[in-house]
Amino acid sequence: MGKVLSIFGGIIAILLGIILLFKWIKVFIIGLQFCIVAALLFGGLMAVLFGIIEIRDAKELKKIEQEEKK
């Protein structure tokens, strides 16, 4: 009974989601635009931070290699 109930509940949720999507399409598009902007901002921030970390690690590795040669 629980499996059948979950299928019917899922179908109802899908239909309700489709109806509300068409009713609130402008709000959905604004939310989607916000998600894209947020993903680009956080992705760019992560790229900058990882680049800084890579540069710092490269300098530290070079320093350790120079100490080993001495």
PDB file of N, CA, C and O in Angstrom:
ATOM      1  N   MET A   1       0.825  -1.200   0.000  1.00  0.00           N
ATOM      2  CA  MET A   1       0.000   0.000   0.000  1.00  0.00           C
ATOM      3  C   MET A   1       0.863   1.255   0.000  1.00  0.00           C
ATOM      4  O   MET A   1       0.512   2.239  -0.652  1.00  0.00           O
ATOM      5  N   GLY A   2       1.984   1.243   0.718  1.00  0.00           N
ATOM      6  CA  GLY A   2       2.853   2.409   0.804  1.00  0.00           C
ATOM      7  C   GLY A   2       3.506   2.742  -0.529  1.00  0.00           C
ATOM      8  O   GLY A   2       3.731   3.911  -0.844  1.00  0.00           O
ATOM      9  N   LYS A   3       3.818   1.683  -1.333  1.00  0.00           N
ATOM     10  CA  LYS A   3       4.446   1.916  -2.635  1.00  0.00           C
ATOM     11  C   LYS A   3       3.479   2.599  -3.591  1.00  0.00           C
ATOM     12  O   LYS A   3       3.847   3.522  -4.318  1.00  0.00           O
ATOM     13  N   VAL A   4       2.233   2.127  -3.579  1.00  0.00           N
ATOM     14  CA  VAL A   4       1.207   2.706  -4.447  1.00  0.00           C
ATOM     15  C   VAL A   4       0.910   4.142  -4.016  1.00  0.00           C
ATOM     16  O   VAL A   4       0.744   5.026  -4.856  1.00  0.00           O
ATOM     17  N   LEU A   5       0.844   4.368  -2.708  1.00  0.00           N
ATOM     18  CA  LEU A   5       0.575   5.702  -2.180  1.00  0.00           C
ATOM     19  C   LEU A   5       1.695   6.666  -2.555  1.00  0.00           C
ATOM     20  O   LEU A   5       1.436   7.830  -2.860  1.00  0.00           O
ATOM     21  N   SER A   6       2.934   6.189  -2.532  1.00  0.00           N
ATOM     22  CA  SER A   6       4.053   7.061  -2.904  1.00  0.00           C
ATOM     23  C   SER A   6       4.013   7.406  -4.386  1.00  0.00           C
ATOM     24  O   SER A   6       4.379   8.517  -4.768  1.00  0.00           O
ATOM     25  N   ILE A   7       3.574   6.474  -5.228  1.00  0.00           N
ATOM     26  CA  ILE A   7       3.453   6.753  -6.656  1.00  0.00           C
ATOM     27  C   ILE A   7       2.376   7.804  -6.899  1.00  0.00           C
ATOM     28  O   ILE A   7       2.599   8.760  -7.642  1.00  0.00           O
ATOM     29  N   PHE A   8       1.200   7.634  -6.272  1.00  0.00           N
ATOM     30  CA  PHE A   8       0.127   8.612  -6.432  1.00  0.00           C
ATOM     31  C   PHE A   8       0.537   9.981  -5.876  1.00  0.00           C
ATOM     32  O   PHE A   8       0.245  11.010  -6.485  1.00  0.00           O
ATOM     33  N   GLY A   9       1.203   9.992  -4.738  1.00  0.00           N
ATOM     34  CA  GLY A   9       1.681  11.249  -4.166  1.00  0.00           C
ATOM     35  C   GLY A   9       2.680  11.933  -5.085  1.00  0.00           C
ATOM     36  O   GLY A   9       2.664  13.156  -5.229  1.00  0.00           O
ATOM     37  N   GLY A  10       3.551  11.141  -5.709  1.00  0.00           N
ATOM     38  CA  GLY A  10       4.524  11.686  -6.648  1.00  0.00           C
ATOM     39  C   GLY A  10       3.856  12.269  -7.882  1.00  0.00           C
ATOM     40  O   GLY A  10       4.242  13.339  -8.354  1.00  0.00           O
ATOM     41  N   ILE A  11       2.861  11.575  -8.404  1.00  0.00           N
ATOM     42  CA  ILE A  11       2.133  12.073  -9.580  1.00  0.00           C
ATOM     43  C   ILE A  11       1.412  13.378  -9.245  1.00  0.00           C
ATOM     44  O   ILE A  11       1.427  14.319 -10.039  1.00  0.00           O
ATOM     45  N   ILE A  12       0.791  13.434  -8.087  1.00  0.00           N
ATOM     46  CA  ILE A  12       0.098  14.656  -7.663  1.00  0.00           C
ATOM     47  C   ILE A  12       1.100  15.808  -7.504  1.00  0.00           C
ATOM     48  O   ILE A  12       0.819  16.937  -7.905  1.00  0.00           O
ATOM     49  N   ALA A  13       2.254  15.521  -6.926  1.00  0.00           N
ATOM     50  CA  ALA A  13       3.271  16.558  -6.746  1.00  0.00           C
ATOM     51  C   ALA A  13       3.789  17.052  -8.096  1.00  0.00           C
ATOM     52  O   ALA A  13       4.030  18.247  -8.264  1.00  0.00           O
ATOM     53  N   ILE A  14       3.963  16.144  -9.057  1.00  0.00           N
ATOM     54  CA  ILE A  14       4.417  16.545 -10.393  1.00  0.00           C
ATOM     55  C   ILE A  14       3.383  17.436 -11.065  1.00  0.00           C
ATOM     56  O   ILE A  14       3.726  18.484 -11.611  1.00  0.00           O
ATOM     57  N   LEU A  15       2.112  17.022 -11.029  1.00  0.00           N
ATOM     58  CA  LEU A  15       1.051  17.816 -11.652  1.00  0.00           C
ATOM     59  C   LEU A  15       0.940  19.200 -10.995  1.00  0.00           C
ATOM     60  O   LEU A  15       0.808  20.213 -11.682  1.00  0.00           O
ATOM     61  N   LEU A  16       0.993  19.227  -9.674  1.00  0.00           N
ATOM     62  CA  LEU A  16       0.926  20.503  -8.961  1.00  0.00           C
ATOM     63  C   LEU A  16       2.124  21.379  -9.310  1.00  0.00           C
ATOM     64  O   LEU A  16       1.984  22.590  -9.480  1.00  0.00           O
ATOM     65  N   GLY A  17       3.291  20.769  -9.415  1.00  0.00           N
ATOM     66  CA  GLY A  17       4.492  21.516  -9.792  1.00  0.00           C
ATOM     67  C   GLY A  17       4.388  22.104 -11.187  1.00  0.00           C
ATOM     68  O   GLY A  17       4.791  23.246 -11.409  1.00  0.00           O
ATOM     69  N   ILE A  18       3.851  21.337 -12.136  1.00  0.00           N
ATOM     70  CA  ILE A  18       3.683  21.839 -13.504  1.00  0.00           C
ATOM     71  C   ILE A  18       2.687  22.989 -13.538  1.00  0.00           C
ATOM     72  O   ILE A  18       2.925  23.999 -14.200  1.00  0.00           O
ATOM     73  N   ILE A  19       1.579  22.842 -12.829  1.00  0.00           N
ATOM     74  CA  ILE A  19       0.569  23.911 -12.787  1.00  0.00           C
ATOM     75  C   ILE A  19       1.160  25.185 -12.191  1.00  0.00           C
ATOM     76  O   ILE A  19       0.982  26.270 -12.744  1.00  0.00           O
ATOM     77  N   LEU A  20       1.859  25.057 -11.069  1.00  0.00           N
ATOM     78  CA  LEU A  20       2.442  26.237 -10.418  1.00  0.00           C
ATOM     79  C   LEU A  20       3.578  26.831 -11.236  1.00  0.00           C
ATOM     80  O   LEU A  20       3.804  28.040 -11.204  1.00  0.00           O
ATOM     81  N   LEU A  21       4.296  25.980 -11.972  1.00  0.00           N
ATOM     82  CA  LEU A  21       5.367  26.485 -12.833  1.00  0.00           C
ATOM     83  C   LEU A  21       4.802  27.425 -13.886  1.00  0.00           C
ATOM     84  O   LEU A  21       5.362  28.494 -14.131  1.00  0.00           O
ATOM     85  N   PHE A  22       3.702  27.034 -14.506  1.00  0.00           N
ATOM     86  CA  PHE A  22       3.090  27.906 -15.513  1.00  0.00           C
ATOM     87  C   PHE A  22       2.452  29.145 -14.887  1.00  0.00           C
ATOM     88  O   PHE A  22       2.437  30.217 -15.492  1.00  0.00           O
ATOM     89  N   LYS A  23       1.932  28.991 -13.686  1.00  0.00           N
ATOM     90  CA  LYS A  23       1.309  30.131 -13.011  1.00  0.00           C
ATOM     91  C   LYS A  23       2.364  31.138 -12.545  1.00  0.00           C
ATOM     92  O   LYS A  23       2.150  32.347 -12.634  1.00  0.00           O
ATOM     93  N   TRP A  24       3.495  30.645 -12.054  1.00  0.00           N
ATOM     94  CA  TRP A  24       4.539  31.495 -11.490  1.00  0.00           C
ATOM     95  C   TRP A  24       5.804  31.487 -12.348  1.00  0.00           C
ATOM     96  O   TRP A  24       6.914  31.495 -11.815  1.00  0.00           O
ATOM     97  N   ILE A  25       5.645  31.471 -13.664  1.00  0.00           N
ATOM     98  CA  ILE A  25       6.800  31.354 -14.556  1.00  0.00           C
ATOM     99  C   ILE A  25       7.776  32.522 -14.393  1.00  0.00           C
ATOM    100  O   ILE A  25       8.989  32.329 -14.475  1.00  0.00           O
ATOM    101  N   LYS A  26       7.254  33.735 -14.165  1.00  0.00           N
ATOM    102  CA  LYS A  26       8.152  34.892 -13.996  1.00  0.00           C
ATOM    103  C   LYS A  26       8.999  34.739 -12.737  1.00  0.00           C
ATOM    104  O   LYS A  26      10.196  35.026 -12.752  1.00  0.00           O
ATOM    105  N   VAL A  27       8.382  34.291 -11.659  1.00  0.00           N
ATOM    106  CA  VAL A  27       9.116  34.086 -10.409  1.00  0.00           C
ATOM    107  C   VAL A  27      10.147  32.972 -10.583  1.00  0.00           C
ATOM    108  O   VAL A  27      11.261  33.062 -10.067  1.00  0.00           O
ATOM    109  N   PHE A  28       9.767  31.920 -11.317  1.00  0.00           N
ATOM    110  CA  PHE A  28      10.682  30.809 -11.568  1.00  0.00           C
ATOM    111  C   PHE A  28      11.897  31.282 -12.364  1.00  0.00           C
ATOM    112  O   PHE A  28      13.029  30.912 -12.050  1.00  0.00           O
ATOM    113  N   ILE A  29      11.665  32.100 -13.393  1.00  0.00           N
ATOM    114  CA  ILE A  29      12.765  32.587 -14.221  1.00  0.00           C
ATOM    115  C   ILE A  29      13.684  33.497 -13.413  1.00  0.00           C
ATOM    116  O   ILE A  29      14.904  33.429 -13.559  1.00  0.00           O
ATOM    117  N   ILE A  30      13.115  34.342 -12.567  1.00  0.00           N
ATOM    118  CA  ILE A  30      13.934  35.203 -11.712  1.00  0.00           C
ATOM    119  C   ILE A  30      14.786  34.356 -10.761  1.00  0.00           C
ATOM    120  O   ILE A  30      15.968  34.635 -10.560  1.00  0.00           O
ATOM    121  N   GLY A  31      14.181  33.330 -10.184  1.00  0.00           N
ATOM    122  CA  GLY A  31      14.933  32.433  -9.307  1.00  0.00           C
ATOM    123  C   GLY A  31      16.033  31.700 -10.045  1.00  0.00           C
ATOM    124  O   GLY A  31      17.129  31.512  -9.516  1.00  0.00           O
ATOM    125  N   LEU A  32      15.739  31.282 -11.274  1.00  0.00           N
ATOM    126  CA  LEU A  32      16.741  30.598 -12.086  1.00  0.00           C
ATOM    127  C   LEU A  32      17.889  31.544 -12.437  1.00  0.00           C
ATOM    128  O   LEU A  32      19.053  31.143 -12.416  1.00  0.00           O
ATOM    129  N   GLN A  33      17.566  32.787 -12.756  1.00  0.00           N
ATOM    130  CA  GLN A  33      18.606  33.775 -13.042  1.00  0.00           C
ATOM    131  C   GLN A  33      19.470  34.010 -11.807  1.00  0.00           C
ATOM    132  O   GLN A  33      20.691  34.126 -11.915  1.00  0.00           O
ATOM    133  N   PHE A  34      18.847  34.080 -10.647  1.00  0.00           N
ATOM    134  CA  PHE A  34      19.613  34.276  -9.420  1.00  0.00           C
ATOM    135  C   PHE A  34      20.559  33.098  -9.187  1.00  0.00           C
ATOM    136  O   PHE A  34      21.711  33.290  -8.799  1.00  0.00           O
ATOM    137  N   CYS A  35      20.073  31.888  -9.424  1.00  0.00           N
ATOM    138  CA  CYS A  35      20.925  30.710  -9.223  1.00  0.00           C
ATOM    139  C   CYS A  35      22.125  30.726 -10.161  1.00  0.00           C
ATOM    140  O   CYS A  35      23.230  30.357  -9.765  1.00  0.00           O
ATOM    141  N   ILE A  36      21.911  31.152 -11.397  1.00  0.00           N
ATOM    142  CA  ILE A  36      23.021  31.216 -12.352  1.00  0.00           C
ATOM    143  C   ILE A  36      24.039  32.254 -11.898  1.00  0.00           C
ATOM    144  O   ILE A  36      25.242  31.995 -11.921  1.00  0.00           O
ATOM    145  N   VAL A  37      23.568  33.419 -11.490  1.00  0.00           N
ATOM    146  CA  VAL A  37      24.477  34.474 -11.021  1.00  0.00           C
ATOM    147  C   VAL A  37      25.235  34.015  -9.777  1.00  0.00           C
ATOM    148  O   VAL A  37      26.445  34.221  -9.677  1.00  0.00           O
ATOM    149  N   ALA A  38      24.536  33.396  -8.836  1.00  0.00           N
ATOM    150  CA  ALA A  38      25.185  32.921  -7.611  1.00  0.00           C
ATOM    151  C   ALA A  38      26.226  31.845  -7.931  1.00  0.00           C
ATOM    152  O   ALA A  38      27.308  31.837  -7.345  1.00  0.00           O
ATOM    153  N   ALA A  39      25.905  30.946  -8.851  1.00  0.00           N
ATOM    154  CA  ALA A  39      26.860  29.895  -9.229  1.00  0.00           C
ATOM    155  C   ALA A  39      28.108  30.506  -9.871  1.00  0.00           C
ATOM    156  O   ALA A  39      29.225  30.064  -9.601  1.00  0.00           O
ATOM    157  N   LEU A  40      27.922  31.506 -10.706  1.00  0.00           N
ATOM    158  CA  LEU A  40      29.079  32.157 -11.330  1.00  0.00           C
ATOM    159  C   LEU A  40      29.928  32.894 -10.298  1.00  0.00           C
ATOM    160  O   LEU A  40      31.156  32.828 -10.339  1.00  0.00           O
ATOM    161  N   LEU A  41      29.275  33.591  -9.377  1.00  0.00           N
ATOM    162  CA  LEU A  41      30.028  34.309  -8.341  1.00  0.00           C
ATOM    163  C   LEU A  41      30.817  33.355  -7.455  1.00  0.00           C
ATOM    164  O   LEU A  41      32.010  33.557  -7.230  1.00  0.00           O
ATOM    165  N   PHE A  42      30.155  32.318  -6.952  1.00  0.00           N
ATOM    166  CA  PHE A  42      30.842  31.374  -6.073  1.00  0.00           C
ATOM    167  C   PHE A  42      31.882  30.553  -6.830  1.00  0.00           C
ATOM    168  O   PHE A  42      32.935  30.232  -6.278  1.00  0.00           O
ATOM    169  N   GLY A  43      31.601  30.214  -8.081  1.00  0.00           N
ATOM    170  CA  GLY A  43      32.584  29.491  -8.887  1.00  0.00           C
ATOM    171  C   GLY A  43      33.819  30.331  -9.146  1.00  0.00           C
ATOM    172  O   GLY A  43      34.943  29.832  -9.075  1.00  0.00           O
ATOM    173  N   GLY A  44      33.611  31.620  -9.449  1.00  0.00           N
ATOM    174  CA  GLY A  44      34.748  32.518  -9.655  1.00  0.00           C
ATOM    175  C   GLY A  44      35.555  32.712  -8.387  1.00  0.00           C
ATOM    176  O   GLY A  44      36.785  32.734  -8.418  1.00  0.00           O
ATOM    177  N   LEU A  45      34.852  32.852  -7.270  1.00  0.00           N
ATOM    178  CA  LEU A  45      35.539  33.001  -5.989  1.00  0.00           C
ATOM    179  C   LEU A  45      36.375  31.766  -5.668  1.00  0.00           C
ATOM    180  O   LEU A  45      37.512  31.881  -5.210  1.00  0.00           O
ATOM    181  N   MET A  46      35.810  30.592  -5.910  1.00  0.00           N
ATOM    182  CA  MET A  46      36.565  29.355  -5.665  1.00  0.00           C
ATOM    183  C   MET A  46      37.786  29.271  -6.567  1.00  0.00           C
ATOM    184  O   MET A  46      38.855  28.855  -6.122  1.00  0.00           O
ATOM    185  N   ALA A  47      37.640  29.663  -7.836  1.00  0.00           N
ATOM    186  CA  ALA A  47      38.771  29.627  -8.768  1.00  0.00           C
ATOM    187  C   ALA A  47      39.890  30.548  -8.306  1.00  0.00           C
ATOM    188  O   ALA A  47      41.062  30.175  -8.354  1.00  0.00           O
ATOM    189  N   VAL A  48      39.534  31.755  -7.857  1.00  0.00           N
ATOM    190  CA  VAL A  48      40.547  32.698  -7.361  1.00  0.00           C
ATOM    191  C   VAL A  48      41.239  32.132  -6.123  1.00  0.00           C
ATOM    192  O   VAL A  48      42.466  32.170  -6.025  1.00  0.00           O
ATOM    193  N   LEU A  49      40.458  31.609  -5.179  1.00  0.00           N
ATOM    194  CA  LEU A  49      41.049  31.059  -3.957  1.00  0.00           C
ATOM    195  C   LEU A  49      41.958  29.871  -4.255  1.00  0.00           C
ATOM    196  O   LEU A  49      43.047  29.767  -3.691  1.00  0.00           O
ATOM    197  N   PHE A  50      41.519  28.974  -5.137  1.00  0.00           N
ATOM    198  CA  PHE A  50      42.358  27.817  -5.479  1.00  0.00           C
ATOM    199  C   PHE A  50      43.619  28.258  -6.209  1.00  0.00           C
ATOM    200  O   PHE A  50      44.680  27.661  -6.027  1.00  0.00           O
ATOM    201  N   GLY A  51      43.514  29.302  -7.038  1.00  0.00           N
ATOM    202  CA  GLY A  51      44.699  29.825  -7.707  1.00  0.00           C
ATOM    203  C   GLY A  51      45.704  30.387  -6.716  1.00  0.00           C
ATOM    204  O   GLY A  51      46.906  30.152  -6.839  1.00  0.00           O
ATOM    205  N   ILE A  52      45.209  31.129  -5.734  1.00  0.00           N
ATOM    206  CA  ILE A  52      46.086  31.681  -4.698  1.00  0.00           C
ATOM    207  C   ILE A  52      46.758  30.553  -3.916  1.00  0.00           C
ATOM    208  O   ILE A  52      47.953  30.616  -3.629  1.00  0.00           O
ATOM    209  N   ILE A  53      45.998  29.543  -3.581  1.00  0.00           N
ATOM    210  CA  ILE A  53      46.554  28.397  -2.843  1.00  0.00           C
ATOM    211  C   ILE A  53      47.624  27.692  -3.677  1.00  0.00           C
ATOM    212  O   ILE A  53      48.665  27.302  -3.148  1.00  0.00           O
ATOM    213  N   GLU A  54      47.371  27.526  -4.980  1.00  0.00           N
ATOM    214  CA  GLU A  54      48.353  26.878  -5.853  1.00  0.00           C
ATOM    215  C   GLU A  54      49.643  27.685  -5.923  1.00  0.00           C
ATOM    216  O   GLU A  54      50.733  27.115  -5.873  1.00  0.00           O
ATOM    217  N   ILE A  55      49.531  28.997  -6.037  1.00  0.00           N
ATOM    218  CA  ILE A  55      50.723  29.852  -6.089  1.00  0.00           C
ATOM    219  C   ILE A  55      51.501  29.751  -4.789  1.00  0.00           C
ATOM    220  O   ILE A  55      52.728  29.646  -4.801  1.00  0.00           O
ATOM    221  N   ARG A  56      50.782  29.783  -3.653  1.00  0.00           N
ATOM    222  CA  ARG A  56      51.435  29.682  -2.351  1.00  0.00           C
ATOM    223  C   ARG A  56      52.127  28.322  -2.198  1.00  0.00           C
ATOM    224  O   ARG A  56      53.240  28.247  -1.678  1.00  0.00           O
ATOM    225  N   ASP A  57      51.468  27.253  -2.648  1.00  0.00           N
ATOM    226  CA  ASP A  57      52.069  25.924  -2.553  1.00  0.00           C
ATOM    227  C   ASP A  57      53.297  25.801  -3.443  1.00  0.00           C
ATOM    228  O   ASP A  57      54.284  25.171  -3.062  1.00  0.00           O
ATOM    229  N   ALA A  58      53.239  26.401  -4.630  1.00  0.00           N
ATOM    230  CA  ALA A  58      54.388  26.349  -5.538  1.00  0.00           C
ATOM    231  C   ALA A  58      55.582  27.076  -4.935  1.00  0.00           C
ATOM    232  O   ALA A  58      56.712  26.595  -5.021  1.00  0.00           O
ATOM    233  N   LYS A  59      55.335  28.237  -4.324  1.00  0.00           N
ATOM    234  CA  LYS A  59      56.424  28.977  -3.672  1.00  0.00           C
ATOM    235  C   LYS A  59      57.012  28.173  -2.520  1.00  0.00           C
ATOM    236  O   LYS A  59      58.229  28.115  -2.344  1.00  0.00           O
ATOM    237  N   GLU A  60      56.131  27.555  -1.739  1.00  0.00           N
ATOM    238  CA  GLU A  60      56.600  26.767  -0.593  1.00  0.00           C
ATOM    239  C   GLU A  60      57.390  25.550  -1.054  1.00  0.00           C
ATOM    240  O   GLU A  60      58.402  25.207  -0.443  1.00  0.00           O
ATOM    241  N   LEU A  61      56.947  24.893  -2.117  1.00  0.00           N
ATOM    242  CA  LEU A  61      57.666  23.736  -2.650  1.00  0.00           C
ATOM    243  C   LEU A  61      59.028  24.147  -3.180  1.00  0.00           C
ATOM    244  O   LEU A  61      60.017  23.444  -2.974  1.00  0.00           O
ATOM    245  N   LYS A  62      59.083  25.289  -3.865  1.00  0.00           N
ATOM    246  CA  LYS A  62      60.355  25.785  -4.379  1.00  0.00           C
ATOM    247  C   LYS A  62      61.310  26.097  -3.234  1.00  0.00           C
ATOM    248  O   LYS A  62      62.507  25.825  -3.326  1.00  0.00           O
ATOM    249  N   LYS A  63      60.784  26.667  -2.160  1.00  0.00           N
ATOM    250  CA  LYS A  63      61.599  26.993  -0.994  1.00  0.00           C
ATOM    251  C   LYS A  63      62.145  25.719  -0.343  1.00  0.00           C
ATOM    252  O   LYS A  63      63.307  25.676   0.060  1.00  0.00           O
ATOM    253  N   ILE A  64      61.321  24.702  -0.243  1.00  0.00           N
ATOM    254  CA  ILE A  64      61.746  23.429   0.373  1.00  0.00           C
ATOM    255  C   ILE A  64      62.810  22.761  -0.499  1.00  0.00           C
ATOM    256  O   ILE A  64      63.773  22.200   0.023  1.00  0.00           O
ATOM    257  N   GLU A  65      62.641  22.818  -1.829  1.00  0.00           N
ATOM    258  CA  GLU A  65      63.635  22.224  -2.739  1.00  0.00           C
ATOM    259  C   GLU A  65      64.977  22.945  -2.629  1.00  0.00           C
ATOM    260  O   GLU A  65      66.028  22.309  -2.689  1.00  0.00           O
ATOM    261  N   GLN A  66      64.947  24.261  -2.470  1.00  0.00           N
ATOM    262  CA  GLN A  66      66.194  25.018  -2.340  1.00  0.00           C
ATOM    263  C   GLN A  66      66.884  24.673  -1.020  1.00  0.00           C
ATOM    264  O   GLN A  66      68.112  24.609  -0.966  1.00  0.00           O
ATOM    265  N   GLU A  67      66.111  24.449   0.041  1.00  0.00           N
ATOM    266  CA  GLU A  67      66.704  24.079   1.338  1.00  0.00           C
ATOM    267  C   GLU A  67      67.310  22.695   1.260  1.00  0.00           C
ATOM    268  O   GLU A  67      68.328  22.444   1.905  1.00  0.00           O
ATOM    269  N   GLU A  68      66.729  21.791   0.500  1.00  0.00           N
ATOM    270  CA  GLU A  68      67.278  20.444   0.381  1.00  0.00           C
ATOM    271  C   GLU A  68      68.595  20.430  -0.387  1.00  0.00           C
ATOM    272  O   GLU A  68      69.458  19.592  -0.125  1.00  0.00           O
ATOM    273  N   LYS A  69      68.752  21.355  -1.335  1.00  0.00           N
ATOM    274  CA  LYS A  69      69.986  21.412  -2.123  1.00  0.00           C
ATOM    275  C   LYS A  69      71.165  21.890  -1.272  1.00  0.00           C
ATOM    276  O   LYS A  69      72.312  21.553  -1.565  1.00  0.00           O
ATOM    277  N   LYS A  70      70.895  22.664  -0.231  1.00  0.00           N
ATOM    278  CA  LYS A  70      71.970  23.202   0.613  1.00  0.00           C
ATOM    279  C   LYS A  70      72.518  22.189   1.499  1.00  0.00           C
ATOM    280  O   LYS A  70      73.430  22.475   2.274  1.00  0.00           O
TER     281      LYS A  70
END
